[in-house]
Amino acid sequence: MTDANAAALDRLAGLVERVTFHNEQNGFCVLRLKVKGERELITLIGHTPIVSPGEYASASGTWVTDREHGRQFRAVFVKISPPTTLTGIERYLGSGMVKGIGPIYAGKLVKSFGAAVFDVIEQSPERLREIPGIGEVRARRITSGWADQKVIRSIMVFLHAHGVSTSRAVRIFKTYGQGAIDIVRENPYRLAQDIRGIGFLSADTIAQKIGIAKDSPLRAQAGISYALTEASGQGHCGLPYAELVPLAVKLLDIPESIIETAIAQEITDEVLFPDTVEGQPCVFLAPLYYAEQSIAAQIRRLKTDPGTLPAFDADKAIPWVEQKLSIQLADSQKEAIRLALSSKILVITGGPGVGKTTLVNSILTILTVKGVRPLLCAPTGRAAKRLSESTGLEAKTIHRLLEVNPLSGQFKRNAENPLECDLLVADECSMIDVPLANQLLKAVATSTAMILVGDVDQLPSVGPGQFLTDLIDSGAVPVIRLTEVFRQAATSRIVRSAHQINQGVFPSLPNRGETSDFYLVAAEEPDVIAQTVVDLVQTRLPRKFNVDPVRDIQVLCPMNRGITGARGINQALQEALNPPGEHSVDKFGNRFSVGDKVMQIENNYDRDVFNGDIGFVTGIDRDEEELTVTFDGRVVTYPFNELDELVLCYATTIHKSQGSEYPVVVIPISTQHYMMLKRNLIYTGITRGKRLVVLVGQKKALAMAVKGKQVERRWSKLKERLSTTGR
């Protein structure tokens, strides 16, 4: 901006009365200022890394009149200063900036100590106990909170200058402590490895501001790991050398020769490993390379031991279990039972309605009557709960079964301390990625038998690899593929439609007025699709099917972006079902209110909540700066600055819904999603619904998905490694 332009800007200054909105990730804020000479509060819109009520804002910008919100000041520059007036100090302390001080104690502190309150907290903390209600514990919390804030603020000054947000600065301080600035100066790329929420791009911005050269070896090596980590987020365990080099050149904008030298150095340092996949030279991140090798070794180990299961006469066991469970098994299921009773490791796969649950129950019933000790697990809490309900036996998430250590993320159950069971049953195995499969298999004792159950036609795991697909395709273990849809399931149009889609056939839709559990509500334009979804969830489905719009209905979107994506529909549904108000909390681009449906989006061993767990906000404590969420009856507490672990979940992506079932599923489907319209995506979404599935959108988009058999290739050597274990 030229000096002439800057001089033409208007000036505004005032007390920050209210922070209406502040996005800590990009600093965007909407502030309400008390300005001298103005009778009403003024709305200021701008950017600042940190702001609290009671502080003083001075800004340069222009006045505008918004059609909806009226007169506003749009700032080009915003400077935030500590408060000097008693009113400002009270608002500042009462904003929840320091743990232990809420609005009530802020008033008491200012009344007793006036403008000297900051000095008292810092230099004479024992005087805090002169205030009625402040005991030793609260006083200690206030002083330690203040000391943390002071250190954090000095670190923030440094980090803000280098483009780091407030919440990230707090995490950097918590991870590195007093030495944060020195560590960041020495190697800012460590942030991407050590700090949750800071990726390579943020670390790279800091590095360039600190003065690290664009073509430095440090940057090139960090950039290659970043490229491979991004690829693992797309499901790859490695990348062909011929893809990795141009990808890194494009990401880093540095010459190919520097990239090649950096790859060679990372291979020397054993950060990366070279290998081939189907003859193509590839490069793997070390943990994924080791995990694939280990899985093949574990399968080989488990297959070589005959195990300790008792001998069974299948001809007697099968009629016995049919009578015991009052069922009639199909020939394919009887054959599966014979194989299960004689196999050390077995895979059972098939779509909805083909009797996987009945088969697993039959096998467990036969085995447990002879004293076999089973353990049951699944990748997610919801999948484990369903397995438990269907078998009548306890089932745990894989993380809980392996007894994860909350502090380190390491598992207590491993090769040295294996699981104590004769049989391990793992369900929803299509969701298990390569790292988790490796941890699970390592913890299985050599004498233990395994049954792996899953629908191989569903989406592969969100994490890297395609463990179930590779295990089946390798021929390393026996596989039962159930295909016969049973009569009771065949009456469900959900089940029929899922199988039709899986076979590349456009699903048969109900006629007008026909009662069904599967519908397509036609809508063409994206905004009409989005509005129809809201109308269905808020009014039409609850009225017609007597379901709860929040607890029973789940919207599943093919992708996150766009008006018909999970983010856009989430906001529209929140506004319709639980509109935010003055008691809501704004964090990381989300507004959370009591009653909101939310999802945990990463594994947090400390809180014992995992990626994909769904809960409801049950409390917001502004004094303690904490939000509570109830997950299946269990209360979990989050500090405000860690709310980026949660997202709204009125709508979520189909990927995130894997392993879960919902009474009612609504799926917006639009040609806007053409990149994502694959057969296995829609198939997975439809099979999440138990009672009712409603697609909303264009028939053309559904037809594209049904035809879209092509599944993105995942670069992994697991199938080759498993194939060498023998057929």
C-alpha distance (Angstrom), angle and dihedral (degrees) to the residues before:
residue distance angle dihedral
M1 . . .
T2 3.85 . .
D3 3.80 122.6 .
A4 3.80 88.7 -113.4
N5 3.82 91.8 55.0
A6 3.80 91.6 45.9
A7 3.80 91.0 50.9
A8 3.82 90.0 52.5
L9 3.83 92.3 59.5
D10 3.79 121.1 103.4
R11 3.81 120.0 -119.7
L12 3.81 127.4 -131.4
A13 3.81 131.8 177.6
G14 3.80 133.1 173.8
L15 3.80 150.6 125.7
V16 3.82 115.6 -68.5
E17 3.80 100.6 -119.4
R18 3.81 96.7 172.1
V19 3.81 137.4 5.1
T20 3.81 99.3 -142.5
F21 3.80 93.1 178.8
H22 3.79 135.3 -2.7
N23 3.79 125.0 173.9
E24 3.80 104.9 -157.7
Q25 3.80 91.2 -164.3
N26 3.81 97.4 63.1
G27 3.82 101.1 10.1
F28 3.81 94.6 -119.3
C29 3.79 109.2 155.3
V30 3.78 143.8 177.5
L31 3.82 110.1 -154.6
R32 3.81 132.4 -177.1
L33 3.81 110.8 -143.6
K34 3.77 132.2 -163.9
V35 3.82 101.1 -139.8
K36 3.82 125.6 -170.3
G37 3.79 111.2 -106.7
E38 3.83 93.9 17.0
R39 3.83 116.4 107.6
E40 3.83 94.2 -159.1
L41 3.80 131.0 46.2
I42 3.81 114.4 -89.9
T43 3.83 121.4 -133.0
L44 3.80 113.3 -132.8
I45 3.83 120.2 -168.3
G46 3.78 118.9 -166.7
H47 3.80 145.8 97.8
T48 3.79 130.8 -73.3
P49 3.80 129.8 153.1
I50 3.83 95.4 -134.8
V51 3.80 134.4 12.4
S52 3.82 137.0 160.2
P53 3.80 133.0 -175.5
G54 3.81 110.9 -90.4
E55 3.81 94.9 37.2
Y56 3.79 121.5 115.6
A57 3.81 119.7 -111.8
S58 3.79 125.1 -161.7
A59 3.78 117.3 -177.6
S60 3.79 145.4 174.6
G61 3.77 120.2 -147.2
T62 3.79 145.4 92.5
W63 3.80 136.4 -64.6
V64 3.81 115.9 -118.4
T65 3.81 134.7 176.9
D66 3.79 111.9 -133.9
R67 3.81 114.6 -153.2
E68 3.82 92.1 -134.5
H69 3.81 104.1 28.1
G70 3.79 102.6 31.1
R71 3.83 126.2 -143.4
Q72 3.82 115.2 15.0
F73 3.80 138.7 166.1
R74 3.81 112.0 -129.9
A75 3.80 106.6 -158.5
V76 3.78 126.5 -149.7
F77 3.83 91.4 -176.2
V78 3.82 126.7 26.9
K79 3.80 125.0 -174.5
I80 3.82 118.8 -171.3
S81 3.82 118.7 -158.7
P82 3.83 131.5 -175.2
P83 3.81 114.9 -95.0
T84 3.81 120.5 -96.4
T85 3.80 102.6 179.0
L86 3.81 121.2 80.4
T87 3.81 89.8 -121.1
G88 3.79 90.5 51.8
I89 3.82 93.5 46.9
E90 3.81 90.9 50.4
R91 3.82 92.6 49.2
Y92 3.82 90.2 45.6
L93 3.82 94.9 51.8
G94 3.81 92.2 40.9
S95 3.81 93.0 54.6
G96 3.81 92.5 83.8
M97 3.80 93.1 -105.9
V98 3.83 90.9 133.6
K99 3.81 119.4 42.3
G100 3.79 111.4 -118.5
I101 3.81 95.1 31.2
G102 3.78 117.5 92.2
P103 3.82 128.5 160.8
I104 3.85 93.8 -74.6
Y105 3.80 96.6 51.9
A106 3.81 91.5 40.1
G107 3.83 88.0 60.2
K108 3.82 92.4 47.7
L109 3.83 92.8 48.0
V110 3.80 94.3 49.5
K111 3.83 91.4 45.0
S112 3.83 90.7 53.6
F113 3.80 102.3 37.2
G114 3.80 105.5 19.9
A115 3.80 116.9 -166.2
A116 3.83 90.0 -12.4
V117 3.82 92.0 68.9
F118 3.83 94.1 105.1
D119 3.83 90.5 52.7
V120 3.82 91.1 48.7
I121 3.83 92.7 52.4
E122 3.80 91.2 47.4
Q123 3.81 104.4 36.6
S124 3.85 107.4 19.0
P125 3.81 105.1 29.3
E126 3.82 92.0 156.6
R127 3.83 87.6 70.9
L128 3.83 89.9 66.1
R129 3.80 87.5 78.5
E130 3.80 89.2 66.0
I131 3.82 85.2 77.9
P132 3.83 112.9 89.0
G133 3.82 109.2 -113.7
I134 3.82 95.8 23.7
G135 3.79 107.0 109.2
E136 3.78 130.6 171.8
V137 3.81 95.0 -78.9
R138 3.83 96.0 49.9
A139 3.82 91.8 42.5
R140 3.80 90.1 52.7
R141 3.80 90.5 48.1
I142 3.81 91.4 50.7
T143 3.83 94.5 48.5
S144 3.79 94.4 44.2
G145 3.81 90.0 45.0
W146 3.81 89.9 50.2
A147 3.83 92.1 47.4
D148 3.80 90.1 49.5
Q149 3.79 90.2 48.5
K150 3.81 90.8 51.5
V151 3.79 93.5 50.7
I152 3.79 90.6 41.1
R153 3.80 90.5 50.1
S154 3.82 92.5 52.6
I155 3.81 88.8 48.5
M156 3.81 89.3 44.8
V157 3.80 91.9 53.2
F158 3.81 87.3 56.6
L159 3.81 95.2 41.9
H160 3.81 96.6 41.6
A161 3.78 87.0 54.9
H162 3.80 85.5 58.1
G163 3.79 97.0 46.0
V164 3.85 101.5 -97.7
S165 3.81 119.2 142.9
T166 3.80 124.8 -123.9
S167 3.80 96.5 -107.9
R168 3.81 92.4 49.2
A169 3.81 89.9 48.6
V170 3.81 89.6 56.0
R171 3.82 90.2 52.0
I172 3.80 91.7 48.7
F173 3.82 89.3 52.1
K174 3.82 91.5 48.2
T175 3.82 91.6 49.7
Y176 3.81 101.0 42.1
G177 3.82 102.8 21.1
Q178 3.80 119.7 -163.5
G179 3.81 92.4 -10.5
A180 3.81 93.7 60.3
I181 3.81 96.3 111.9
D182 3.85 93.9 49.0
I183 3.81 92.2 48.3
V184 3.81 93.0 48.2
R185 3.83 91.5 48.2
E186 3.81 92.4 49.7
N187 3.84 97.7 48.4
P188 3.80 117.4 -6.3
Y189 3.82 90.1 179.8
R190 3.81 87.8 73.7
L191 3.80 86.2 74.3
A192 3.81 90.8 68.7
Q193 3.83 90.6 55.3
D194 3.81 99.6 38.4
I195 3.82 108.2 33.6
R196 3.78 122.0 67.5
G197 3.80 109.5 -131.2
I198 3.82 96.8 23.1
G199 3.76 112.3 103.1
F200 3.77 132.6 -173.6
L201 3.83 93.1 -88.9
S202 3.82 93.2 57.6
A203 3.82 91.4 44.9
D204 3.81 89.1 47.6
T205 3.81 92.0 53.5
I206 3.82 89.7 52.9
A207 3.82 91.4 45.8
Q208 3.79 92.8 54.0
K209 3.81 92.6 47.6
I210 3.81 90.1 49.8
G211 3.78 88.4 53.0
I212 3.82 105.8 -103.5
A213 3.80 107.5 153.2
K214 3.79 118.7 -108.7
D215 3.82 91.0 -126.2
S216 3.82 97.3 41.5
P217 3.85 116.9 134.1
L218 3.84 88.4 -124.2
R219 3.81 90.7 60.3
A220 3.83 94.4 42.0
Q221 3.82 92.9 51.8
A222 3.81 92.9 46.3
G223 3.82 89.7 46.6
I224 3.81 93.5 54.4
S225 3.81 91.6 52.5
Y226 3.81 87.2 47.8
A227 3.83 91.5 52.6
L228 3.82 91.4 50.7
T229 3.82 92.4 44.2
E230 3.82 89.3 52.3
A231 3.80 88.3 49.6
S232 3.83 90.4 51.4
G233 3.81 86.9 55.0
Q234 3.82 86.0 59.6
G235 3.83 89.8 52.2
H236 3.82 100.4 -94.8
C237 3.81 122.6 134.3
G238 3.81 90.7 -164.7
L239 3.79 140.8 -11.1
P240 3.80 133.5 -124.8
Y241 3.81 110.4 -99.9
A242 3.82 87.3 -124.2
E243 3.84 89.7 59.9
L244 3.81 99.0 37.8
V245 3.82 97.3 55.7
P246 3.85 97.3 53.0
L247 3.82 90.1 40.4
A248 3.83 90.9 54.4
V249 3.83 91.4 44.3
K250 3.81 89.4 53.4
L251 3.83 94.4 44.8
L252 3.80 96.0 45.7
D253 3.82 101.4 29.1
I254 3.80 92.5 -138.0
P255 3.84 130.7 124.8
E256 3.80 121.4 -77.1
S257 3.82 92.1 -121.7
I258 3.84 91.4 61.7
I259 3.83 90.8 48.8
E260 3.81 91.7 50.3
T261 3.82 91.4 49.2
A262 3.82 90.1 48.6
I263 3.84 92.2 50.1
A264 3.81 89.9 50.0
Q265 3.83 90.1 50.7
E266 3.83 92.6 47.7
I267 3.84 88.8 50.9
T268 3.84 90.2 49.8
D269 3.82 88.9 50.2
E270 3.85 89.1 48.0
V271 3.80 91.8 -123.3
L272 3.83 85.7 120.8
F273 3.81 131.6 29.4
P274 3.81 127.7 -151.9
D275 3.82 120.1 -138.7
T276 3.80 140.0 141.0
V277 3.80 130.3 -105.7
E278 3.80 113.3 -160.2
G279 3.81 87.6 -19.9
Q280 3.83 95.7 -50.3
P281 3.83 116.4 122.2
C282 3.83 107.5 -116.9
V283 3.78 138.9 178.0
F284 3.84 123.1 -138.1
L285 3.79 133.7 -167.3
A286 3.83 106.3 -113.7
P287 3.85 97.7 -116.0
L288 3.83 92.9 52.1
Y289 3.82 92.7 43.5
Y290 3.81 90.7 53.2
A291 3.82 92.6 42.8
E292 3.83 93.0 55.2
Q293 3.80 92.1 47.4
S294 3.79 90.7 47.2
I295 3.85 94.1 50.4
A296 3.82 90.7 55.1
A297 3.82 90.3 47.6
Q298 3.82 92.5 49.1
I299 3.83 93.0 49.5
R300 3.82 88.8 49.5
R301 3.84 90.6 49.2
L302 3.81 94.1 48.5
K303 3.82 93.4 46.9
T304 3.80 95.1 51.9
D305 3.82 95.0 59.5
P306 3.83 115.7 75.2
G307 3.82 91.2 -144.5
T308 3.79 131.1 -141.6
L309 3.82 102.9 -90.3
P310 3.83 111.9 133.0
A311 3.82 119.1 -110.9
F312 3.81 115.1 -95.8
D313 3.79 134.4 -160.5
A314 3.80 99.7 -137.7
D315 3.83 92.1 -166.3
K316 3.82 88.7 63.3
A317 3.83 98.1 33.6
I318 3.82 96.1 55.1
P319 3.84 98.9 55.5
W320 3.83 88.7 40.7
V321 3.82 93.0 55.8
E322 3.83 92.3 44.1
Q323 3.80 89.1 56.5
K324 3.81 93.3 41.4
L325 3.85 93.9 52.5
S326 3.84 95.6 31.3
I327 3.81 92.4 -123.9
Q328 3.80 138.3 129.2
L329 3.80 110.7 -134.6
A330 3.81 120.6 -148.2
D331 3.79 119.7 -125.3
S332 3.83 90.6 -106.0
Q333 3.82 90.4 54.0
K334 3.82 92.2 47.9
E335 3.79 89.3 51.6
A336 3.82 89.2 49.4
I337 3.81 91.3 52.3
R338 3.83 91.0 51.4
L339 3.81 89.3 51.6
A340 3.82 93.1 45.2
L341 3.80 92.0 52.0
S342 3.81 91.2 53.4
S343 3.83 102.3 35.1
K344 3.80 129.8 89.1
I345 3.82 93.2 -156.8
L346 3.80 123.5 18.3
V347 3.82 134.3 176.3
I348 3.83 118.8 -151.2
T349 3.81 115.0 -167.5
G350 3.80 137.4 167.2
G351 3.80 143.1 118.9
P352 3.82 130.7 -88.9
G353 3.82 119.3 -51.8
V354 3.82 95.9 17.5
G355 3.80 94.9 112.8
K356 3.83 104.3 -104.2
T357 3.82 90.8 142.2
T358 3.83 93.3 48.3
L359 3.79 90.0 48.3
V360 3.83 94.0 50.1
N361 3.83 90.6 46.8
S362 3.81 91.1 50.4
I363 3.82 92.7 49.9
L364 3.82 92.2 47.2
T365 3.82 91.9 47.4
I366 3.82 91.9 52.3
L367 3.81 94.3 44.9
T368 3.81 99.6 43.4
V369 3.83 93.1 51.5
K370 3.82 86.4 64.5
G371 3.80 91.8 52.0
V372 3.81 98.2 -98.2
R373 3.85 110.1 158.8
P374 3.81 109.8 -136.2
L375 3.82 131.0 -168.4
L376 3.82 120.0 -162.0
C377 3.80 127.8 -157.9
A378 3.81 144.6 163.0
P379 3.82 133.9 -173.4
T380 3.84 97.3 -108.5
G381 3.79 136.3 39.8
R382 3.79 92.1 -117.7
A383 3.80 93.5 49.5
A384 3.83 90.3 48.2
K385 3.81 90.2 50.0
R386 3.83 91.2 51.8
L387 3.81 91.5 48.3
S388 3.79 89.7 50.5
E389 3.82 92.2 49.5
S390 3.81 93.3 48.1
T391 3.83 96.3 47.4
G392 3.81 102.2 31.9
L393 3.83 87.8 -130.6
E394 3.80 128.4 109.0
A395 3.80 113.4 -92.0
K396 3.81 125.3 -173.5
T397 3.77 135.9 -166.8
I398 3.79 111.6 -97.8
H399 3.82 89.7 -112.5
R400 3.80 92.5 54.3
L401 3.79 92.4 42.9
L402 3.81 90.1 53.9
E403 3.85 89.7 46.4
V404 3.77 99.6 -123.9
N405 3.81 117.0 -146.6
P406 3.83 106.2 -125.7
L407 3.81 94.3 -148.9
S408 3.80 100.6 47.5
G409 3.81 102.4 21.5
Q410 3.83 86.9 -130.0
F411 3.80 121.0 135.1
K412 3.82 121.4 -117.6
R413 3.80 90.4 -155.2
N414 3.81 109.6 72.0
A415 3.81 142.1 123.0
E416 3.83 91.1 -57.3
N417 3.81 93.6 44.7
P418 3.84 105.8 30.0
L419 3.78 127.9 -174.3
E420 3.79 113.9 -84.4
C421 3.81 105.6 -126.2
D422 3.80 142.5 100.0
L423 3.82 94.0 -137.0
L424 3.81 131.6 28.1
V425 3.83 118.7 -161.7
A426 3.81 116.2 -167.6
D427 3.82 118.6 -172.4
E428 3.85 131.1 -162.7
C429 3.80 89.8 26.6
S430 3.83 92.6 166.0
M431 3.83 84.8 76.1
I432 3.81 95.6 54.6
D433 3.81 112.1 103.3
V434 3.81 126.0 -153.5
P435 3.86 98.0 -95.2
L436 3.83 93.0 49.8
A437 3.83 93.7 43.1
N438 3.80 87.9 53.9
Q439 3.82 93.1 51.3
L440 3.80 92.1 47.0
L441 3.81 95.7 48.2
K442 3.82 92.7 46.5
A443 3.83 89.0 57.4
V444 3.82 93.9 53.2
A445 3.81 113.0 100.0
T446 3.81 114.9 -125.0
S447 3.81 91.7 -115.7
T448 3.85 94.0 51.4
A449 3.82 121.1 104.1
M450 3.83 119.5 -137.8
I451 3.80 134.7 -151.1
L452 3.81 115.2 -170.5
V453 3.82 114.9 -164.6
G454 3.80 127.5 -171.1
D455 3.79 148.1 119.5
V456 3.80 105.5 -98.7
D457 3.84 91.3 -167.0
Q458 3.80 92.0 64.5
L459 3.79 122.5 91.2
P460 3.79 113.3 -67.6
S461 3.81 119.8 -113.0
V462 3.80 120.1 -61.0
G463 3.82 87.5 -127.9
P464 3.82 125.5 64.9
G465 3.80 123.4 -58.3
Q466 3.80 135.0 17.2
F467 3.79 101.1 -106.6
L468 3.82 99.4 172.5
T469 3.83 95.0 43.9
D470 3.81 92.6 47.6
L471 3.80 92.6 46.3
I472 3.83 91.2 51.8
D473 3.82 95.4 42.2
S474 3.81 93.6 46.8
G475 3.81 92.5 63.9
A476 3.82 88.3 -139.4
V477 3.82 94.2 129.7
P478 3.84 135.9 27.1
V479 3.82 114.0 -87.9
I480 3.82 129.8 -159.0
R481 3.82 110.8 -160.1
L482 3.83 109.9 -168.0
T483 3.82 112.9 -156.9
E484 3.81 106.3 158.8
V485 3.84 112.0 103.4
F486 3.80 108.9 -145.4
R487 3.79 121.4 -124.8
Q488 3.80 96.1 -111.3
A489 3.82 92.1 49.7
A490 3.81 91.7 43.5
T491 3.82 90.2 65.8
S492 3.81 87.7 65.2
R493 3.78 112.9 89.6
I494 3.84 87.6 -156.8
V495 3.82 89.6 63.2
R496 3.82 94.3 41.4
S497 3.81 92.6 47.3
A498 3.82 92.2 48.2
H499 3.81 91.3 53.5
Q500 3.82 92.0 44.7
I501 3.82 91.2 51.7
N502 3.82 90.4 46.6
Q503 3.82 88.7 54.6
G504 3.82 91.9 49.0
V505 3.82 94.3 -106.0
F506 3.83 121.5 133.1
P507 3.84 105.0 -113.9
S508 3.80 119.7 -107.1
L509 3.82 107.4 -112.1
P510 3.82 126.3 -150.6
N511 3.81 118.6 -100.1
R512 3.80 119.1 -110.6
G513 3.80 109.1 -72.7
E514 3.83 93.4 12.1
T515 3.82 116.0 132.8
S516 3.79 111.5 -122.3
D517 3.80 143.6 149.8
F518 3.85 92.3 -130.6
Y519 3.82 125.8 56.9
L520 3.78 140.7 166.1
V521 3.81 113.1 -147.8
A522 3.81 105.9 -159.9
A523 3.81 118.7 -130.2
E524 3.80 127.4 150.8
E525 3.81 112.3 -169.4
P526 3.84 119.6 64.8
D527 3.83 93.6 -126.0
V528 3.83 90.4 50.6
I529 3.83 90.4 48.5
A530 3.82 90.6 51.5
Q531 3.82 93.4 47.1
T532 3.83 91.5 46.6
V533 3.82 90.0 53.4
V534 3.82 90.1 52.6
D535 3.83 92.1 47.6
L536 3.82 91.6 49.0
V537 3.81 94.3 48.7
Q538 3.79 97.1 40.6
T539 3.81 101.4 41.0
R540 3.79 122.7 -9.3
L541 3.83 102.6 54.7
P542 3.84 96.4 40.3
R543 3.83 89.5 49.7
K544 3.82 96.4 46.4
F545 3.82 101.3 36.0
N546 3.82 101.0 27.0
V547 3.82 94.6 -123.0
D548 3.82 131.7 145.6
P549 3.84 109.2 -107.3
V550 3.83 93.5 -142.3
R551 3.81 105.8 32.1
D552 3.82 101.2 34.0
I553 3.81 104.1 33.7
Q554 3.81 123.7 68.3
V555 3.81 122.5 -175.8
L556 3.82 111.2 -147.6
C557 3.81 118.0 -165.4
P558 3.81 128.2 -164.8
M559 3.82 89.4 -131.9
N560 3.81 144.5 3.4
R561 3.78 101.9 -119.0
G562 3.79 131.6 77.1
I563 3.78 135.3 34.1
T564 3.84 90.2 -66.4
G565 3.82 92.9 42.7
A566 3.80 125.6 103.0
R567 3.83 94.8 -96.9
G568 3.78 96.1 51.0
I569 3.81 95.3 43.2
N570 3.81 91.3 45.1
Q571 3.80 91.1 58.8
A572 3.82 92.6 45.5
L573 3.82 92.1 49.3
Q574 3.80 93.2 45.6
E575 3.81 89.3 52.9
A576 3.81 90.2 49.6
L577 3.82 100.1 41.2
N578 3.83 106.7 27.4
P579 3.82 110.6 7.1
P580 3.84 114.5 -157.1
G581 3.81 116.8 -111.7
E582 3.79 141.0 178.2
H583 3.83 91.6 -64.7
S584 3.81 93.2 55.4
V585 3.82 121.8 110.6
D586 3.82 120.7 -130.1
K587 3.80 112.4 -150.0
F588 3.81 134.4 151.6
G589 3.79 94.0 -12.2
N590 3.83 94.3 -50.5
R591 3.80 129.9 102.8
F592 3.80 111.7 -147.0
S593 3.81 123.5 -162.3
V594 3.79 133.5 172.9
G595 3.82 106.5 -84.0
D596 3.81 95.9 31.6
K597 3.80 118.2 138.3
V598 3.81 108.3 -128.3
M599 3.80 139.9 178.8
Q600 3.81 129.9 -145.2
I601 3.83 106.5 -128.9
E602 3.80 102.0 -166.6
N603 3.79 138.3 33.8
N604 3.80 111.3 -91.8
Y605 3.79 108.5 -176.3
D606 3.79 92.2 -179.0
R607 3.80 92.3 61.3
D608 3.81 93.2 33.1
V609 3.81 91.9 -125.5
F610 3.77 124.0 126.3
N611 3.79 141.9 -156.3
G612 3.82 108.4 -73.8
D613 3.83 98.2 20.8
I614 3.84 110.0 140.5
G615 3.81 123.0 -148.5
F616 3.80 143.8 151.9
V617 3.81 129.2 -109.2
T618 3.80 105.4 -114.1
G619 3.80 102.8 170.0
I620 3.82 145.2 15.3
D621 3.84 119.1 -163.1
R622 3.79 111.1 -171.0
D623 3.83 94.1 -177.5
E624 3.80 91.8 56.7
E625 3.84 92.6 32.0
E626 3.78 90.4 -129.8
L627 3.79 136.2 133.6
T628 3.82 123.2 -158.9
V629 3.79 125.7 -148.6
T630 3.80 126.6 -171.4
F631 3.82 115.1 -142.3
D632 3.83 112.1 -170.6
G633 3.81 91.6 -31.7
R634 3.84 95.0 -42.2
V635 3.83 117.4 114.0
V636 3.83 116.9 -139.0
T637 3.83 124.1 -174.4
Y638 3.83 124.9 -145.2
P639 3.84 127.2 -170.1
F640 3.82 109.6 -130.3
N641 3.82 92.2 -113.6
E642 3.83 90.7 59.7
L643 3.80 97.0 52.1
D644 3.81 90.6 109.1
E645 3.84 84.0 85.1
L646 3.82 87.0 70.8
V647 3.79 133.2 62.9
L648 3.79 131.4 179.4
C649 3.79 111.0 -91.6
Y650 3.80 108.9 -165.2
A651 3.82 79.2 110.3
T652 3.80 128.6 19.2
T653 3.79 136.9 168.1
I654 3.79 122.2 -86.1
H655 3.83 87.5 -120.1
K656 3.82 90.3 59.5
S657 3.82 91.9 48.5
Q658 3.81 95.4 63.2
G659 3.78 112.9 128.0
S660 3.80 92.7 19.2
E661 3.79 132.2 101.8
Y662 3.80 126.3 -159.8
P663 3.83 131.0 -167.6
V664 3.82 90.7 -124.9
V665 3.81 128.4 20.7
V666 3.83 125.2 -168.5
I667 3.83 117.2 -168.6
P668 3.83 121.8 -170.1
I669 3.79 108.6 -150.6
S670 3.78 122.0 -170.2
T671 3.80 138.0 158.1
Q672 3.84 83.4 -118.4
H673 3.83 83.5 78.9
Y674 3.82 93.1 53.8
M675 3.83 92.5 128.8
M676 3.81 89.6 58.6
L677 3.80 100.2 37.5
K678 3.78 98.9 115.1
R679 3.78 126.1 146.6
N680 3.83 95.5 -120.3
L681 3.83 90.8 51.3
I682 3.83 95.3 56.6
Y683 3.82 90.5 38.3
T684 3.83 90.0 54.5
G685 3.82 91.8 47.2
I686 3.81 94.3 49.9
T687 3.81 93.3 47.7
R688 3.83 90.1 57.8
G689 3.84 90.9 71.6
K690 3.82 119.8 90.1
R691 3.82 104.9 179.4
L692 3.78 105.9 9.9
V693 3.82 140.1 10.1
V694 3.81 122.0 -169.9
L695 3.81 121.6 -174.0
V696 3.81 113.8 -160.3
G697 3.78 120.3 -162.0
Q698 3.77 144.0 31.4
K699 3.80 126.4 0.4
K700 3.79 86.1 -148.7
A701 3.81 90.6 60.0
L702 3.82 91.3 49.9
A703 3.82 90.0 48.8
M704 3.84 89.3 51.8
A705 3.81 89.8 52.6
V706 3.81 93.3 47.9
K707 3.81 90.9 51.1
G708 3.82 92.3 41.9
K709 3.81 97.4 93.1
Q710 3.79 93.0 145.8
V711 3.78 108.0 108.3
E712 3.79 120.0 -162.5
R713 3.79 110.6 -99.6
R714 3.80 114.4 -112.1
W715 3.80 114.9 -149.7
S716 3.78 106.7 -133.3
K717 3.80 135.4 133.7
L718 3.80 94.8 -153.5
K719 3.83 95.8 105.0
E720 3.82 90.7 52.8
R721 3.80 92.0 45.9
L722 3.82 91.3 49.0
S723 3.82 93.1 46.2
T724 3.82 89.4 62.7
T725 3.83 89.1 59.8
G726 3.81 86.8 75.4
R727 3.75 134.4 -111.2
